[in-house]
Amino acid sequence: MTLFIIVCVLLTAAAMTLLVWPLLRTSEDAEGAPKRASIAAAIVAAGFPLVAFAIYVWASDWPWDTAQQVAQPSTAPDIQHMVTQLQQRLSQQPDDIEGWKLLGRSATVIGDYPAARDAFSQAYTRSQGQDPDAVVGYAESLLLNDEREIDGQAAELFEKAITMAPDNARALWYGGIVAYRRGEIALAQQRWVELQNHDLPPDLRQMVAERLSELEQQPNAPPPSSQPVAPVRALASISIQLAPALAAQVPPQATLFVIARHGEGGPPLAVVRRPVGTWPVAITMSDTDAMMAGTSLASAGPVRLIARISRAGQPTATSGDPYGEVGYDFATTNPVTVTIDRIVP
């Protein structure tokens, strides 16, 4: 049994490494409020072992009625298979709020963010919005599916969670981000200082310390609304063209997303969304389109400009979506053309 336990621990550690390392790499260039990759990395590091153990206890038929049996760790079967079993159980027991929350956390760990959103939505609805963990989980899942939710429904839900449970660590973390984006520096600092009193995973504790260090450099900074607003210069004139071979694959009601980001899987720096019109499509992208207020695209360095046509109107790429990309540096202010000539696998 000792060898079995050792093997389980090693397999769990290896799985965490494979999941967390790519996420941390994509978040290295993020400034200010953390983006989806760093958020997901923190969730995986904190939740993977608990999720694996909790699913096994919840879904297995092992008799856990003696202290010795309870003390034994779970095995490490395929998480996706266990998630499927959990979904099957919940289809028969739809009022199991704890089960929906567990499914949401499990789906987040394996990177299935739409499934996580659906599961937490069930937990939130069935608890009538009165379960703080369900509120935070639902808000978090909305954010992982669309970063712009940090200024939308997700922001409102994080504030609600803090009101319901002022000591909820995840609510304090995201509540600090929401306050920072609103220009409420003192409130963001207060929430993150309080967060430091919690038992945090090392990666998240480091992120909190870094954010507080940044805030300390502007302790008396007034909210942006009280500062004079400087005119924003259009940084890039972008022409989007569609390859003739793909014209038949673009429905009339499709949506065009133009995204600026670092690296292959880095979080978006800026996004422009508009209905598909007559080709070529001309847009401008400036600092007002940045995902985080105050971001200077001109100082972002080399980026990738990605133009993608979403047939479903969703910001996340879907198989079959036409797209194109090109390298660009906003500091040049040169016009640029992106040709949509490929299909998302």
N, C-alpha and C positions, 0 to 999 in steps of 0.2 A: 504493500500500500504506500510506503514511503517513496519508492521509486515512481509510482503512479502520480503521486502529488508533485514530485519534482518535475516530471515530464509535463504535467498540466501547467505548472507555473512557467516553465520555459516556453511552451507553445503560446501561452497567453502573452508573454513578454515579446515574443517574436512577432505575433500578430499586431500588437500595439505599435511596434517599431515600423512595420510595413505600412500601417495606416497613418501614423502621426508624422513620420519624416517627410513625405511628399507635401503634406499640408503646411508644415513649418517652412519648407523651402519656398513655397508660393507666397508666404506672408512676410518674407524678409524685407521686401521693399515697401511695405505699407507704412504710411505716416499718419499720425493723428489717431482717430478712432479706428480700431481694428476691423479688417474686412472679413469676408466669409471664410477664407482659408484659416486665418488665425483663430477665429471663433470655433470652427470645426475641430481644429487641433486640440484646443483646450477641452472641448466636450469629449473627444475621443479619449484623451489621456485620463480624464477623471471618471468617465463612465464605462469604458470598455470592460474592465474586470467585474464591476458590479452588474452590468447588463448580462454578461455571460453567466455569472452565478445565479442571478435572479431568474433568468429565463429557464435555466435548468431546474431550479427548485419549483418554479411555477408550472412548468410543462411536463416534468418527468413523473413517472409512477413509482419512484423509489420511496420506501417507507421512512420518512424523516421523523419518526416518533421517539427516538432515543437520543440522548445527548451526544453519544459517540457518533451516530449517523449524521446528526446535524453538523458536527464539527468537520466532517469530511468535505473537501472541496469538490466542485462539480467538474465534469469532464469538459472538453472543449470541442464539441461537434461543430459542424458548419453553421455559422450564425444565420445565414440566409435561410437554411432549412428550418431552423428554430423559429425564425420570424414567420415563416409560412405556417408552422403549427400554431403559433400564437394568433395569427389572423383567423385561422379556422376555428379556434376556440372562441374568439370574440364574436364571430358570426353567429355562434350559438348562445353566447352570453354578452349581448351588446351593452348591458348596463354596468359592466365591470369597469369602473373608472380607472382603478389601479392598473388593470390589464391594458387599457388604451394608453395610459402614460408610459408603461413599460414598452409597449410596441413603438411608441413615438421615439423613446430614447434609443431603442435597438435600431430602428431605421436610420436615426441620425448617425449612429456609430458606423454603420456600413455605407453611409453616404447616400442613402435613398431619401433625399430631402422632400420630394412630393409625398411619399408615403408617411414620412414623419409629420408633415403638415396635416394630412388627413387624419392620422391617429390622434394628434393633439387637439384637432378641431372637435373630434368626437368626445374626448375627455373634457374639453372646455364647455361644450354644449350640454353634455349629460350632467355636469356638475353645476350647471347654470351660472358659470363664471365665478363660482365661490371657492374654488380650489386653487390656492396660489401657485402650486407647482404646475397645474394644468394651464393657468394663465401665462406663466413664464414660458413653459414649453411651447405653447401655441405661438406666442410672440416670437420666440427664438426660431421656430420652424418657418414662420413667415419671412423672417429676415434671411435665413439661409436660402430660401427660394428666390428672393428678390431683395437686394441690398437697399433699394430705395424705401423699403418698409420702415427703415430706421427713422424716417420722417413722417410715417403714415400710421396705419393701425397698430403696428408693432410698438411704436413709441407710446401710444395711448395705453396699450396693455401692460407695458413695463411700469408705467406710472401707477396703474391700478394695482399691480402686484406689490409695489413698494408700500402703497397705502394699506393693503391687506396684511402684508408680512414684511415689516420694516427691516428685519434681519435676514431676509432671503438673499443669499450670496449672489445668485445669478441676476436677481432683480436689481441689486445694487450695482453690479458690473454694467449691465446694459443701461440702467437708469443714469449712471454717470456719463455714458456715451451720449444719451439723449440730451442731458443737461449741457454737455459740452457743445453739441451741435446747435443748441439754442443760444449759445453765448453765455450761459449761466455758469461761469467758471467756478465760483465759490461753491455752488451746489454740487457740481461734478467732483470737486476736490473733497467735499464732505462725504459723499457717497463712497468714493474710492478709499478714503482713509478708514471708514467704517468697514469696508470690505477686507482690509488688511488684518482685521481682528479674527477673521474666519480661517479655518483650516483649508488652505487652497493648494491645488496641484502646483508644483514648482514653476511650470511654464506660465500659468495664469498669474501666479504671484509676481513673476518677473515682469509680465506685461503691465500689471497694476503699478508696480514701482516705476516703470518707464513713463507711464502716463502721468503719474503724480510729479515726477521730475520735470516733465514738460510744463505742467501747470504752475509749478513753483517759479518758473521763469516769467510768468505773467500773472502774479497774484492779484494785482489790482486792475487787470484789464477789464474795461467796461463791456457790456453786451454789444454785439455788432450793431444793434438798432440805434445806439446812442453815438455811434461813430459816423463821421461823414462818409458817404458812399462815393467811391471813385468810379468813374466810368470804366466799364470793362471792355477791353480791346478784343475783337474777334481774332483768335489766334490761328485758326486754320480755316481755309476755304476748301471744302471737300466736294468733289464731283463723284457721284456714285453711278457707275454704268453697269448694265446688265448684258451678259453675253447672250447673243441671239439664240444659242442652243438651249438656253434655260428659260426663255420667255414663256413657253407654254406651261411651265411649272409654277408660275406666280399667279395665285388667285386674285381677283379684284379687291378683296377686303384684307389683303395681307398688310403686315406692319413691317416697316424698315427700322432696324436698330443699327446705329453706328457707335462702336465701342472703342475706347482707347484703353489699352492695358499693357502692363509689363509682362514679359515672359510668356510661356506657353499656357500656363494655368493661373496666372496672377489675377487678383481681383481687379475689377474695372476702375480706372481712374476717372473716366467721364463717359456719359452715355447721352446720345440724342435719339429720340424716338419720334417717328412721324409716319403717317399713312403712305403707302406706296402710291406714287403719282406717275407723271410722264417721265420717261427716261431721256437723258440722264437726270438724276436728282441732285440738286445743288443744296448743300447745307453749310453752316458755319458751326464750329465747335470752339467754345471759349471756357473761361474759368467758371462761368455760371452753370455749365453742364457738368462740373466736377461732382463726384459722389460725396466728397467731403467739403463743406464750406471752408473757404480760405485756401484751398489747394491751388498752387500755381502750376498750370500745365507746362508753361515755358521752362520751368526748372525741373521737370520730370525726367528729362533725358530721352534717349531713344525709346519709342513705344511701338506697339502694333496697332494699326487702325483696322478694325474688322467691321465690314458691312454685311449684315445678315438679314434675310427676309424671313420673318416668322409667319407661317400660315395660321398659327393659333393665337398670335398676338402676345406670346409669352417672351420675357427677356432671356430665359434660359434656352440654349440651343436644343433643338429637337431633330432626330433623325429625319433626313429628307429636306431640311431647310437649305435653300441656296445661300451661299456666302462667298466672300472674297476678302483678302487682306493685303496690307502693304506696310512696310516699315516707315516710320515718320518721327520727326523731332519738332515739337511745337515751337522751339526757340528759333527755328528758321523762318517761320511765318509764311513759307512758300505754299502756293496752291498744290493740291495733291489729288490724284485720281485713284479710286478703288474700283476694280472690276469684279463683279460678282460672277464667278465662273466655276464654282465648285459646289458640291453637295455634302452636307453633314452626314457622315456614315450612319 
